[in-house]
């Protein structure tokens, strides 16, 4: 899967989860609105109408009593008017009685109110016939029973309506809690999923890029051998394949170059040795005495042959070091004494260059296991380079530091320094930071090869125009 597809799927997954949260929230809000609408449009009006009817029945009983006692027809007319209004209100209550209990109580109240109106109508007819005693008996018996029944049923209706309202409020509260819980859980899941998916993609990318970066550094250091594992088919996987192909071609080119130089050096060594031997015979006058000019030419031939042989030997040594074919004659030696030998050997060169050559010791125990000849070569190469690149009046310090399980050999100078762009490649074969000062570009490569053969490592610190410090760290064992 391509990298863009992975990122798109991650974003799509997060969007889907958030959309689900949105849908859930909208459904919960819709239900809350429905419950609130039910409370506002059904429960509250029903309670208001029931309470009004409850008060109206009490007012009707009072008007009924006044009409009987005072025998005033106006009270009877007023009773009829209010009774008709109450009947309409009770009829309107049927629109709001949504539960079975409310509907049953409302029907009982309507029936009782109809009986009450019938009894009061009979009372009014008896009053009109001047049968006041009969009217009073109806008022004290049937009318009182039916009006009380209406009041009781209205009270039960209001209780049922109020209970329905409380149930709706409880449902709304529970729905609110469930909604908040669901939304928070869904949001947490969305955020967690987004972080996990993004972290997974980012981890895969950074891990692959770190592997590529380390491999690039190994290629730059010339130690990259095994190809990178290709774990995906995305752009990073394609980059890894291209990198492996590039590294393989570079390795093949380097091996071809080394093989060419090794073969060429091996083929040149024999004729150069013969030329040097012939030059020595001529210099000794074996064929006969030489003129001054001939002797001068023989010296030039001998010097040039020695330099060529030195270069050939260095090339062959680099080839053997890289192939791991250089045997180390390990012995227990004191690096302090070896350092003294190297400094003594280099003193004439330092005096000729006008450079102060010093030796420093930090610590007390400088014993280690190693090849004395190879380690002496390391010190001479580093110190010789430092003298060569330090102007007259400068200073070169060869320092030995007791670093516990390791010994650190430092060669520090106040010379011209190394350009920052050349530092990563300073130990490469045939690479020179200052080509105008001569050299083969193989000395530092040999130093690194010998250090690696001893299980150590080499580092360099330098600032152009202020000097350099090379450090060789060697294990004691």
C-alpha positions as a Markdown table, in Angstrom:
| # | Residue | x | y | z |
|---|---|---|---|---|
| 1 | Unk | 0.0 | 0.0 | 0.0 |
| 2 | Unk | 1.3 | 3.4 | -0.9 |
| 3 | Unk | 2.2 | 5.9 | 1.8 |
| 4 | Unk | -0.5 | 8.4 | 0.6 |
| 5 | Unk | -3.1 | 5.6 | 0.8 |
| 6 | Unk | -2.1 | 4.8 | 4.4 |
| 7 | Unk | -2.4 | 8.4 | 5.4 |
| 8 | Unk | -5.7 | 8.8 | 3.6 |
| 9 | Unk | -7.1 | 5.6 | 5.3 |
| 10 | Unk | -6.0 | 6.9 | 8.7 |
| 11 | Unk | -7.7 | 10.2 | 8.2 |
| 12 | Unk | -10.8 | 8.5 | 6.8 |
| 13 | Unk | -11.1 | 6.2 | 9.8 |
| 14 | Unk | -10.9 | 9.2 | 12.2 |
| 15 | Unk | -13.5 | 11.1 | 10.1 |
| 16 | Unk | -15.9 | 8.1 | 10.1 |
| 17 | Unk | -15.6 | 7.8 | 13.9 |
| 18 | Unk | -16.2 | 11.5 | 14.4 |
| 19 | Unk | -19.2 | 11.3 | 12.0 |
| 20 | Unk | -20.6 | 8.4 | 14.1 |
| 21 | Unk | -20.2 | 10.6 | 17.2 |
| 22 | Unk | -22.0 | 13.4 | 15.4 |
| 23 | Unk | -24.9 | 11.1 | 14.3 |
| 24 | Unk | -25.2 | 9.7 | 17.9 |
| 25 | Unk | -25.2 | 13.3 | 19.3 |
| 26 | Unk | -27.9 | 14.4 | 16.8 |
| 27 | Unk | -30.1 | 11.4 | 17.7 |
| 28 | Unk | -29.7 | 12.1 | 21.4 |
| 29 | Unk | -30.5 | 15.8 | 20.9 |
| 30 | Unk | -33.6 | 14.9 | 18.8 |
| 31 | Unk | -34.8 | 12.6 | 21.6 |
| 32 | Unk | -34.2 | 15.3 | 24.2 |
| 33 | Unk | -36.2 | 17.8 | 22.1 |
| 34 | Unk | -39.0 | 15.3 | 21.7 |
| 35 | Unk | -39.2 | 14.7 | 25.5 |
| 36 | Unk | -39.1 | 18.5 | 26.2 |
| 37 | Unk | -41.8 | 19.1 | 23.6 |
| 38 | Unk | -44.0 | 16.4 | 25.3 |
| 39 | Unk | -43.5 | 18.1 | 28.6 |
| 40 | Unk | -44.2 | 21.5 | 27.2 |
| 41 | Unk | -47.1 | 20.7 | 24.9 |
| 42 | Unk | -48.9 | 17.9 | 26.7 |
| 43 | Unk | -48.0 | 17.6 | 30.4 |
| 44 | Unk | -48.1 | 21.3 | 31.4 |
| 45 | Unk | -51.4 | 22.1 | 29.5 |
| 46 | Unk | -53.0 | 18.9 | 30.9 |
| 47 | Unk | -52.1 | 19.9 | 34.5 |
| 48 | Unk | -53.3 | 23.4 | 33.9 |
| 49 | Unk | -56.7 | 22.3 | 32.5 |
| 50 | Unk | -57.1 | 19.6 | 35.2 |
| 51 | Unk | -56.3 | 22.1 | 38.0 |
| 52 | Unk | -58.8 | 24.6 | 36.5 |
| 53 | Unk | -61.5 | 21.9 | 36.3 |
| 54 | Unk | -60.8 | 21.0 | 39.9 |
| 55 | Unk | -61.3 | 24.6 | 41.0 |
| 56 | Unk | -64.3 | 25.0 | 38.7 |
| 57 | Unk | -66.2 | 22.0 | 40.3 |
| 58 | Unk | -65.7 | 23.6 | 43.8 |
| 59 | Unk | -67.1 | 26.9 | 42.4 |
| 60 | Unk | -70.0 | 25.1 | 40.8 |
| 61 | Unk | -71.0 | 23.5 | 44.2 |
| 62 | Unk | -71.0 | 26.9 | 45.8 |
| 63 | Unk | -73.2 | 28.4 | 43.0 |
| 64 | Unk | -75.5 | 25.4 | 43.4 |
| 65 | Unk | -75.9 | 26.0 | 47.1 |
| 66 | Unk | -76.5 | 29.8 | 46.6 |
| 67 | Unk | -79.1 | 29.1 | 43.9 |
| 68 | Unk | -81.0 | 26.7 | 46.3 |
| 69 | Unk | -80.8 | 29.0 | 49.3 |
| 70 | Unk | -81.5 | 32.3 | 47.7 |
| 71 | Unk | -83.7 | 30.9 | 44.9 |
| 72 | Unk | -82.1 | 33.4 | 42.5 |
| 73 | Unk | -82.4 | 32.4 | 38.9 |
| 74 | Unk | -79.3 | 34.4 | 38.1 |
| 75 | Unk | -77.2 | 31.9 | 40.1 |
| 76 | Unk | -78.8 | 29.1 | 38.2 |
| 77 | Unk | -77.9 | 30.7 | 34.9 |
| 78 | Unk | -74.4 | 31.4 | 36.0 |
| 79 | Unk | -74.1 | 27.7 | 37.1 |
| 80 | Unk | -75.2 | 26.5 | 33.7 |
| 81 | Unk | -72.7 | 28.8 | 31.9 |
| 82 | Unk | -69.8 | 27.6 | 34.1 |
| 83 | Unk | -70.9 | 24.0 | 33.8 |
| 84 | Unk | -70.8 | 24.3 | 30.0 |
| 85 | Unk | -67.3 | 25.8 | 30.2 |
| 86 | Unk | -66.1 | 23.1 | 32.4 |
| 87 | Unk | -67.5 | 20.5 | 30.1 |
| 88 | Unk | -65.5 | 22.0 | 27.2 |
| 89 | Unk | -62.4 | 22.0 | 29.3 |
| 90 | Unk | -62.9 | 18.3 | 30.2 |
| 91 | Unk | -63.4 | 17.6 | 26.5 |
| 92 | Unk | -60.1 | 19.4 | 25.7 |
| 93 | Unk | -58.4 | 17.2 | 28.3 |
| 94 | Unk | -58.9 | 14.2 | 26.0 |
| 95 | Unk | -56.3 | 15.6 | 23.7 |
| 96 | Unk | -53.6 | 15.6 | 26.4 |
| 97 | Unk | -54.5 | 12.3 | 28.2 |
| 98 | Unk | -51.9 | 10.1 | 26.5 |
| 99 | Unk | -51.5 | 7.3 | 29.0 |
| 100 | Unk | -54.1 | 4.6 | 29.7 |
| 101 | Unk | -54.4 | 5.7 | 33.4 |
| 102 | Unk | -55.1 | 9.3 | 32.4 |
| 103 | Unk | -57.6 | 8.3 | 29.8 |
| 104 | Unk | -59.5 | 6.0 | 32.3 |
| 105 | Unk | -59.6 | 8.7 | 35.0 |
| 106 | Unk | -60.7 | 11.3 | 32.6 |
| 107 | Unk | -63.6 | 9.1 | 31.3 |
| 108 | Unk | -64.7 | 8.5 | 34.9 |
| 109 | Unk | -64.5 | 12.2 | 35.6 |
| 110 | Unk | -66.6 | 13.0 | 32.5 |
| 111 | Unk | -69.2 | 10.4 | 33.5 |
| 112 | Unk | -69.4 | 11.7 | 37.0 |
| 113 | Unk | -69.7 | 15.3 | 35.8 |
| 114 | Unk | -72.4 | 14.3 | 33.4 |
| 115 | Unk | -74.3 | 12.7 | 36.3 |
| 116 | Unk | -73.7 | 15.9 | 38.4 |
| 117 | Unk | -75.1 | 18.1 | 35.7 |
| 118 | Unk | -78.1 | 15.9 | 35.3 |
| 119 | Unk | -78.8 | 16.0 | 39.1 |
| 120 | Unk | -78.4 | 19.8 | 39.2 |
| 121 | Unk | -80.7 | 20.2 | 36.2 |
| 122 | Unk | -83.3 | 18.2 | 38.1 |
| 123 | Unk | -82.8 | 20.4 | 41.2 |
| 124 | Unk | -83.4 | 23.5 | 39.1 |
| 125 | Unk | -86.7 | 22.0 | 37.7 |
| 126 | Unk | -87.9 | 21.2 | 41.3 |
| 127 | Unk | -87.0 | 24.7 | 42.4 |
| 128 | Unk | -89.0 | 26.0 | 39.4 |
| 129 | Unk | -92.0 | 23.8 | 40.6 |
| 130 | Unk | -91.5 | 25.2 | 44.1 |
| 131 | Unk | -90.4 | 21.8 | 45.4 |
| 132 | Unk | -87.6 | 23.2 | 47.4 |
| 133 | Unk | -87.4 | 20.3 | 49.8 |
| 134 | Unk | -86.9 | 17.8 | 47.0 |
| 135 | Unk | -84.3 | 20.0 | 45.5 |
| 136 | Unk | -82.4 | 20.1 | 48.8 |
| 137 | Unk | -82.6 | 16.3 | 49.1 |
| 138 | Unk | -80.9 | 16.0 | 45.7 |
| 139 | Unk | -78.3 | 18.5 | 46.6 |
| 140 | Unk | -77.4 | 16.8 | 49.8 |
| 141 | Unk | -77.3 | 13.3 | 48.4 |
| 142 | Unk | -76.7 | 12.7 | 44.7 |
| 143 | Unk | -75.3 | 16.1 | 43.8 |
| 144 | Unk | -72.8 | 15.9 | 46.6 |
| 145 | Unk | -71.8 | 12.3 | 45.7 |
| 146 | Unk | -71.2 | 13.1 | 42.0 |
| 147 | Unk | -69.4 | 16.4 | 42.6 |
| 148 | Unk | -67.1 | 14.6 | 45.1 |
| 149 | Unk | -66.5 | 11.8 | 42.6 |
| 150 | Unk | -65.6 | 14.4 | 39.9 |
| 151 | Unk | -63.1 | 16.0 | 42.3 |
| 152 | Unk | -61.6 | 12.7 | 43.3 |
| 153 | Unk | -61.2 | 11.6 | 39.6 |
| 154 | Unk | -59.7 | 15.0 | 38.7 |
| 155 | Unk | -57.2 | 14.6 | 41.6 |
| 156 | Unk | -56.3 | 11.2 | 40.3 |
| 157 | Unk | -56.0 | 12.5 | 36.8 |
| 158 | Unk | -53.6 | 15.3 | 37.9 |
| 159 | Unk | -51.5 | 12.7 | 39.9 |
| 160 | Unk | -51.3 | 10.5 | 36.8 |
| 161 | Unk | -50.4 | 13.5 | 34.6 |
| 162 | Unk | -47.8 | 14.6 | 37.1 |
| 163 | Unk | -46.3 | 11.1 | 37.3 |
| 164 | Unk | -46.0 | 11.1 | 33.5 |
| 165 | Unk | -44.2 | 14.4 | 33.6 |
| 166 | Unk | -41.8 | 13.2 | 36.2 |
| 167 | Unk | -41.1 | 10.1 | 34.2 |
| 168 | Unk | -40.4 | 12.2 | 31.1 |
| 169 | Unk | -38.1 | 14.4 | 33.1 |
| 170 | Unk | -36.3 | 11.3 | 34.5 |
| 171 | Unk | -36.0 | 9.9 | 30.9 |
| 172 | Unk | -34.6 | 13.2 | 29.8 |
| 173 | Unk | -32.0 | 13.2 | 32.6 |
| 174 | Unk | -31.0 | 9.6 | 31.9 |
| 175 | Unk | -30.8 | 10.4 | 28.2 |
| 176 | Unk | -28.6 | 13.4 | 28.9 |
| 177 | Unk | -26.2 | 11.2 | 31.0 |
| 178 | Unk | -26.1 | 8.5 | 28.4 |
| 179 | Unk | -25.5 | 11.0 | 25.7 |
| 180 | Unk | -22.6 | 12.7 | 27.5 |
| 181 | Unk | -21.1 | 9.3 | 28.3 |
| 182 | Unk | -21.5 | 8.0 | 24.8 |
| 183 | Unk | -20.1 | 11.2 | 23.3 |
| 184 | Unk | -17.1 | 11.3 | 25.6 |
| 185 | Unk | -16.3 | 7.6 | 25.1 |
| 186 | Unk | -16.7 | 8.0 | 21.3 |
| 187 | Unk | -14.5 | 11.1 | 21.3 |
| 188 | Unk | -11.9 | 9.4 | 23.4 |
| 189 | Unk | -12.0 | 6.4 | 21.1 |
| 190 | Unk | -11.7 | 8.7 | 18.1 |
| 191 | Unk | -8.7 | 10.6 | 19.6 |
| 192 | Unk | -7.1 | 7.3 | 20.7 |
| 193 | Unk | -7.6 | 5.7 | 17.3 |
| 194 | Unk | -6.3 | 8.8 | 15.6 |
| 195 | Unk | -3.2 | 8.9 | 17.8 |
| 196 | Unk | -2.6 | 5.2 | 17.4 |
| 197 | Unk | -3.0 | 5.1 | 13.6 |
| 198 | Unk | -0.9 | 8.3 | 13.2 |
| 199 | Unk | 1.7 | 7.0 | 15.6 |
| 200 | Unk | 1.8 | 3.6 | 13.7 |
| 201 | Unk | 2.3 | 5.4 | 10.4 |
| 202 | Unk | 4.8 | 7.8 | 11.8 |
| 203 | Unk | 6.7 | 5.0 | 13.6 |
| 204 | Unk | 6.9 | 3.0 | 10.4 |
| 205 | Unk | 8.1 | 6.0 | 8.5 |
| 206 | Unk | 10.7 | 7.2 | 11.1 |
| 207 | Unk | 12.0 | 3.6 | 11.6 |
| 208 | Unk | 12.5 | 3.2 | 7.9 |
| 209 | Unk | 14.1 | 6.6 | 7.5 |
| 210 | Unk | 16.4 | 6.0 | 10.5 |
| 211 | Unk | 17.5 | 2.7 | 9.0 |
| 212 | Unk | 18.1 | 4.5 | 5.7 |
| 213 | Unk | 20.0 | 7.2 | 7.5 |
| 214 | Unk | 22.2 | 4.7 | 9.4 |
| 215 | Unk | 22.8 | 2.8 | 6.1 |
| 216 | Unk | 23.8 | 6.0 | 4.4 |
| 217 | Unk | 26.3 | 6.8 | 7.1 |
| 218 | Unk | 27.7 | 3.3 | 6.7 |
| 219 | Unk | 28.0 | 3.8 | 3.0 |
| 220 | Unk | 29.8 | 7.0 | 3.6 |
| 221 | Unk | 32.1 | 5.3 | 6.0 |
| 222 | Unk | 32.7 | 2.4 | 3.5 |
| 223 | Unk | 31.3 | -0.3 | 5.9 |
| 224 | Unk | 27.9 | -1.0 | 4.3 |
| 225 | Unk | 27.6 | -4.6 | 3.4 |
| 226 | Unk | 24.2 | -6.2 | 3.9 |
| 227 | Unk | 21.2 | -4.8 | 1.9 |
| 228 | Unk | 18.4 | -3.2 | 3.7 |
| 229 | Unk | 15.3 | -5.3 | 4.3 |
| 230 | Unk | 12.3 | -4.1 | 2.2 |
| 231 | Unk | 9.3 | -4.4 | 4.4 |
| 232 | Unk | 6.7 | -2.5 | 2.4 |
| 233 | Unk | 5.6 | -1.6 | -1.1 |
| 234 | Unk | 5.1 | 2.1 | -0.5 |
| 235 | Unk | 7.4 | 5.0 | -1.5 |
| 236 | Unk | 9.8 | 4.2 | 1.4 |
| 237 | Unk | 10.1 | 0.6 | 0.2 |
| 238 | Unk | 10.9 | 1.8 | -3.3 |
| 239 | Unk | 13.5 | 4.1 | -1.8 |
| 240 | Unk | 15.0 | 1.2 | 0.1 |
| 241 | Unk | 15.2 | -0.9 | -3.1 |
| 242 | Unk | 16.8 | 2.0 | -4.9 |
| 243 | Unk | 19.2 | 2.5 | -2.0 |
| 244 | Unk | 20.2 | -1.2 | -2.1 |
| 245 | Unk | 20.8 | -1.0 | -5.8 |
| 246 | Unk | 22.9 | 2.1 | -5.4 |
| 247 | Unk | 24.9 | 0.6 | -2.5 |
| 248 | Unk | 25.5 | -2.6 | -4.5 |
| 249 | Unk | 26.8 | -0.6 | -7.5 |
| 250 | Unk | 29.0 | 1.6 | -5.2 |
| 251 | Unk | 30.3 | -1.5 | -3.5 |
| 252 | Unk | 31.0 | -3.2 | -6.8 |
| 253 | Unk | 32.8 | 0.0 | -8.0 |
| 254 | Unk | 34.9 | 0.1 | -4.8 |
| 255 | Unk | 35.8 | -3.5 | -5.0 |
| 256 | Unk | 36.7 | -3.1 | -8.7 |
| 257 | Unk | 38.8 | -0.1 | -7.9 |
| 258 | Unk | 40.6 | -1.9 | -5.0 |
| 259 | Unk | 41.1 | -5.0 | -7.1 |
| 260 | Unk | 42.5 | -2.9 | -9.9 |
| 261 | Unk | 44.9 | -1.0 | -7.5 |
| 262 | Unk | 45.9 | -4.2 | -5.7 |
| 263 | Unk | 46.6 | -6.0 | -9.0 |
| 264 | Unk | 48.5 | -3.1 | -10.5 |
| 265 | Unk | 50.5 | -2.6 | -7.3 |
| 266 | Unk | 51.4 | -6.3 | -7.2 |
| 267 | Unk | 52.5 | -6.2 | -10.8 |
| 268 | Unk | 54.5 | -3.0 | -10.3 |
| 269 | Unk | 56.3 | -4.2 | -7.2 |
| 270 | Unk | 58.6 | -6.7 | -8.9 |
| 271 | Unk | 59.9 | -4.4 | -11.7 |
| 272 | Unk | 60.2 | -1.5 | -9.2 |
| 273 | Unk | 62.3 | -3.7 | -6.9 |
| 274 | Unk | 64.5 | -4.6 | -9.9 |
| 275 | Unk | 64.9 | -1.0 | -10.8 |
| 276 | Unk | 65.9 | 0.0 | -7.3 |
| 277 | Unk | 68.4 | -2.9 | -7.2 |
| 278 | Unk | 69.9 | -1.8 | -10.5 |
| 279 | Unk | 70.1 | 1.8 | -9.3 |
| 280 | Unk | 71.9 | 0.6 | -6.1 |
| 281 | Unk | 74.4 | -1.4 | -8.3 |
| 282 | Unk | 75.0 | 1.7 | -10.4 |
| 283 | Unk | 75.4 | 3.9 | -7.3 |
| 284 | Unk | 78.0 | 1.5 | -5.9 |
| 285 | Unk | 79.9 | 1.6 | -9.2 |
| 286 | Unk | 79.6 | -2.1 | -9.9 |
| 287 | Unk | 79.6 | -1.7 | -13.8 |
| 288 | Unk | 82.3 | 1.0 | -13.4 |
| 289 | Unk | 82.8 | 4.5 | -12.2 |
| 290 | Unk | 80.1 | 7.1 | -12.9 |
| 291 | Unk | 80.4 | 10.7 | -13.8 |
| 292 | Unk | 78.9 | 13.3 | -11.5 |
| 293 | Unk | 76.0 | 13.8 | -13.8 |
| 294 | Unk | 75.4 | 10.1 | -14.1 |
| 295 | Unk | 75.5 | 9.7 | -10.3 |
| 296 | Unk | 73.0 | 12.5 | -10.0 |
| 297 | Unk | 70.6 | 10.8 | -12.4 |
| 298 | Unk | 71.0 | 7.5 | -10.5 |
| 299 | Unk | 70.1 | 9.3 | -7.2 |
| 300 | Unk | 66.9 | 10.6 | -8.9 |
| 301 | Unk | 66.0 | 7.2 | -10.2 |
| 302 | Unk | 66.6 | 5.6 | -6.7 |
| 303 | Unk | 64.6 | 8.3 | -4.9 |
| 304 | Unk | 61.6 | 8.0 | -7.4 |
| 305 | Unk | 61.7 | 4.2 | -7.2 |
| 306 | Unk | 61.6 | 4.3 | -3.4 |
| 307 | Unk | 58.6 | 6.6 | -3.4 |
| 308 | Unk | 56.8 | 4.4 | -5.9 |
| 309 | Unk | 57.6 | 1.3 | -3.9 |
| 310 | Unk | 56.3 | 3.0 | -0.7 |
| 311 | Unk | 53.0 | 3.9 | -2.6 |
| 312 | Unk | 52.7 | 0.3 | -3.9 |
| 313 | Unk | 53.3 | -1.1 | -0.4 |
| 314 | Unk | 50.7 | 1.2 | 1.1 |
| 315 | Unk | 48.1 | 0.2 | -1.5 |
| 316 | Unk | 48.8 | -3.5 | -0.9 |
| 317 | Unk | 48.6 | -3.0 | 2.8 |
| 318 | Unk | 45.2 | -1.2 | 2.5 |
| 319 | Unk | 43.9 | -4.0 | 0.4 |
| 320 | Unk | 45.1 | -6.6 | 3.0 |
| 321 | Unk | 43.6 | -4.6 | 5.9 |
| 322 | Unk | 40.2 | -4.3 | 4.2 |
| 323 | Unk | 40.2 | -8.0 | 3.4 |
| 324 | Unk | 41.3 | -8.9 | 7.0 |
| 325 | Unk | 44.4 | -10.6 | 5.7 |
| 326 | Unk | 46.9 | -8.7 | 7.8 |
| 327 | Unk | 48.1 | -11.0 | 10.7 |
| 328 | Unk | 48.6 | -9.2 | 14.0 |
| 329 | Unk | 51.5 | -10.3 | 16.2 |
| 330 | Unk | 49.8 | -9.5 | 19.5 |
| 331 | Unk | 52.0 | -9.1 | 22.5 |
| 332 | Unk | 51.6 | -7.4 | 25.9 |
| 333 | Unk | 53.3 | -4.0 | 25.4 |
| 334 | Unk | 53.7 | -0.7 | 27.1 |
| 335 | Unk | 52.3 | 2.1 | 24.9 |
| 336 | Unk | 54.3 | 4.6 | 26.8 |
| 337 | Unk | 57.6 | 3.2 | 25.5 |
| 338 | Unk | 56.2 | 2.8 | 22.0 |
| 339 | Unk | 55.2 | 6.5 | 22.1 |
| 340 | Unk | 58.7 | 7.4 | 23.2 |
| 341 | Unk | 60.2 | 5.5 | 20.2 |
| 342 | Unk | 57.8 | 7.3 | 17.8 |
| 343 | Unk | 58.6 | 10.7 | 19.2 |
| 344 | Unk | 62.3 | 10.1 | 19.1 |
| 345 | Unk | 62.0 | 8.9 | 15.5 |
| 346 | Unk | 60.1 | 12.1 | 14.5 |
| 347 | Unk | 62.1 | 14.7 | 16.4 |
| 348 | Unk | 64.5 | 15.3 | 13.4 |
| 349 | Unk | 61.5 | 16.0 | 11.1 |
| 350 | Unk | 59.9 | 18.3 | 13.7 |
| 351 | Unk | 63.1 | 20.3 | 14.2 |
| 352 | Unk | 63.5 | 20.6 | 10.4 |
| 353 | Unk | 60.0 | 22.0 | 10.2 |
| 354 | Unk | 60.4 | 24.4 | 13.2 |
| 355 | Unk | 57.6 | 22.6 | 15.1 |
| 356 | Unk | 57.7 | 21.8 | 18.8 |
| 357 | Unk | 57.0 | 18.0 | 19.3 |
| 358 | Unk | 55.9 | 17.1 | 22.9 |
| 359 | Unk | 54.8 | 13.9 | 24.7 |
| 360 | Unk | 52.1 | 13.9 | 27.5 |
| 361 | Unk | 50.9 | 11.1 | 29.7 |
| 362 | Unk | 47.6 | 11.1 | 31.6 |
| 363 | Unk | 47.2 | 8.2 | 34.0 |
| 364 | Unk | 49.6 | 5.5 | 35.1 |
| 365 | Unk | 48.7 | 2.2 | 33.4 |
| 366 | Unk | 49.4 | 2.1 | 29.7 |
| 367 | Unk | 49.7 | -1.7 | 29.1 |
| 368 | Unk | 47.7 | -3.3 | 26.3 |
| 369 | Unk | 47.7 | -6.2 | 23.9 |
| 370 | Unk | 48.6 | -5.4 | 20.3 |
| 371 | Unk | 50.9 | -5.6 | 17.4 |
| 372 | Unk | 53.9 | -3.3 | 18.3 |
| 373 | Unk | 54.9 | -2.6 | 14.7 |
| 374 | Unk | 51.4 | -1.8 | 13.5 |
| 375 | Unk | 50.7 | 0.5 | 16.5 |
| 376 | Unk | 54.1 | 2.3 | 16.0 |
| 377 | Unk | 53.0 | 2.8 | 12.4 |
| 378 | Unk | 49.8 | 4.4 | 13.6 |
| 379 | Unk | 51.6 | 6.9 | 15.9 |
| 380 | Unk | 54.2 | 7.7 | 13.2 |
| 381 | Unk | 51.5 | 8.3 | 10.5 |
| 382 | Unk | 49.4 | 10.6 | 12.7 |
| 383 | Unk | 52.3 | 12.5 | 14.2 |
| 384 | Unk | 54.1 | 12.8 | 10.9 |
| 385 | Unk | 50.9 | 14.2 | 9.3 |
| 386 | Unk | 50.6 | 16.7 | 12.2 |
| 387 | Unk | 54.2 | 17.9 | 11.7 |
| 388 | Unk | 53.7 | 18.2 | 8.0 |
| 389 | Unk | 50.5 | 20.3 | 8.3 |
| 390 | Unk | 51.7 | 22.6 | 11.2 |
| 391 | Unk | 53.5 | 25.8 | 10.2 |
| 392 | Unk | 56.9 | 26.8 | 11.7 |
| 393 | Unk | 56.5 | 27.9 | 15.4 |
| 394 | Unk | 53.5 | 25.6 | 15.9 |
| 395 | Unk | 53.1 | 22.7 | 18.4 |
| 396 | Unk | 52.3 | 19.0 | 18.1 |
| 397 | Unk | 51.4 | 17.0 | 21.2 |
| 398 | Unk | 51.3 | 13.2 | 21.3 |
| 399 | Unk | 49.2 | 12.3 | 24.3 |
| 400 | Unk | 48.4 | 9.0 | 25.9 |
| 401 | Unk | 45.4 | 8.8 | 28.2 |
| 402 | Unk | 44.5 | 5.9 | 30.6 |
| 403 | Unk | 40.7 | 5.6 | 30.0 |
| 404 | Unk | 40.0 | 2.5 | 32.1 |
| 405 | Unk | 39.1 | -0.4 | 29.8 |
| 406 | Unk | 40.6 | 1.6 | 26.9 |
| 407 | Unk | 43.7 | 3.5 | 26.1 |
| 408 | Unk | 43.3 | 6.7 | 24.1 |
| 409 | Unk | 46.1 | 7.9 | 21.9 |
| 410 | Unk | 45.7 | 11.6 | 21.0 |
| 411 | Unk | 47.7 | 13.6 | 18.4 |
| 412 | Unk | 46.9 | 17.3 | 18.6 |
| 413 | Unk | 48.4 | 20.1 | 16.6 |
| 414 | Unk | 48.1 | 23.8 | 16.0 |
| 415 | Unk | 48.2 | 23.4 | 12.2 |
| 416 | Unk | 46.0 | 24.4 | 9.3 |
| 417 | Unk | 43.1 | 22.2 | 10.3 |
| 418 | Unk | 40.7 | 20.3 | 8.1 |
| 419 | Unk | 37.8 | 21.9 | 6.1 |
| 420 | Unk | 34.4 | 20.9 | 7.6 |
| 421 | Unk | 33.3 | 19.4 | 4.2 |
| 422 | Unk | 36.3 | 17.0 | 4.2 |
| 423 | Unk | 35.9 | 15.7 | 7.8 |
| 424 | Unk | 33.4 | 12.9 | 7.0 |
| 425 | Unk | 35.8 | 11.5 | 4.3 |
| 426 | Unk | 39.2 | 12.1 | 5.9 |
| 427 | Unk | 39.8 | 8.4 | 6.5 |
| 428 | Unk | 38.9 | 7.4 | 2.9 |
| 429 | Unk | 41.6 | 6.0 | 0.7 |
| 430 | Unk | 43.2 | 8.4 | -1.7 |
| 431 | Unk | 41.3 | 11.3 | -0.1 |
| 432 | Unk | 43.4 | 14.4 | 0.9 |
| 433 | Unk | 42.1 | 17.5 | 2.6 |
| 434 | Unk | 45.1 | 19.5 | 1.3 |
| 435 | Unk | 46.3 | 18.2 | -2.0 |
| 436 | Unk | 48.9 | 20.9 | -2.4 |
| 437 | Unk | 51.0 | 19.5 | 0.5 |
| 438 | Unk | 51.8 | 16.2 | -1.1 |
| 439 | Unk | 51.1 | 12.7 | 0.3 |
| 440 | Unk | 49.3 | 9.6 | -1.1 |
| 441 | Unk | 46.0 | 9.9 | 0.8 |
| 442 | Unk | 46.5 | 6.4 | 2.3 |
| 443 | Unk | 48.1 | 7.2 | 5.7 |
| 444 | Unk | 44.9 | 7.9 | 7.6 |
| 445 | Unk | 43.1 | 4.9 | 5.9 |
| 446 | Unk | 45.9 | 2.7 | 7.2 |
| 447 | Unk | 45.5 | 4.2 | 10.7 |
| 448 | Unk | 41.8 | 3.4 | 10.7 |
| 449 | Unk | 42.4 | -0.1 | 9.3 |
| 450 | Unk | 45.0 | -0.9 | 12.0 |
| 451 | Unk | 42.7 | 0.5 | 14.7 |
| 452 | Unk | 39.8 | -1.6 | 13.5 |
| 453 | Unk | 42.0 | -4.7 | 13.3 |
| 454 | Unk | 42.8 | -4.2 | 17.0 |
| 455 | Unk | 39.0 | -3.8 | 17.8 |
| 456 | Unk | 39.4 | 0.0 | 18.3 |
| 457 | Unk | 38.2 | 3.1 | 16.5 |
| 458 | Unk | 39.5 | 6.5 | 15.3 |
| 459 | Unk | 37.9 | 9.9 | 15.7 |
| 460 | Unk | 38.9 | 13.4 | 14.6 |
| 461 | Unk | 38.1 | 16.9 | 15.7 |
| 462 | Unk | 39.3 | 19.9 | 13.7 |
| 463 | Unk | 38.7 | 23.5 | 13.1 |
| 464 | Unk | 40.1 | 25.1 | 9.9 |
| 465 | Unk | 42.9 | 27.5 | 10.7 |
| 466 | Unk | 43.2 | 26.4 | 14.4 |
| 467 | Unk | 44.4 | 22.8 | 14.3 |
| 468 | Unk | 43.2 | 19.2 | 14.6 |
| 469 | Unk | 43.1 | 16.4 | 17.2 |
| 470 | Unk | 43.0 | 12.7 | 16.2 |
| 471 | Unk | 42.1 | 10.1 | 18.8 |
| 472 | Unk | 42.7 | 6.4 | 18.6 |
| 473 | Unk | 40.8 | 4.3 | 21.2 |
| 474 | Unk | 42.2 | 0.9 | 21.7 |
| 475 | Unk | 40.8 | -1.9 | 24.0 |
| 476 | Unk | 43.4 | -3.2 | 26.5 |
| 477 | Unk | 42.6 | -6.9 | 25.7 |
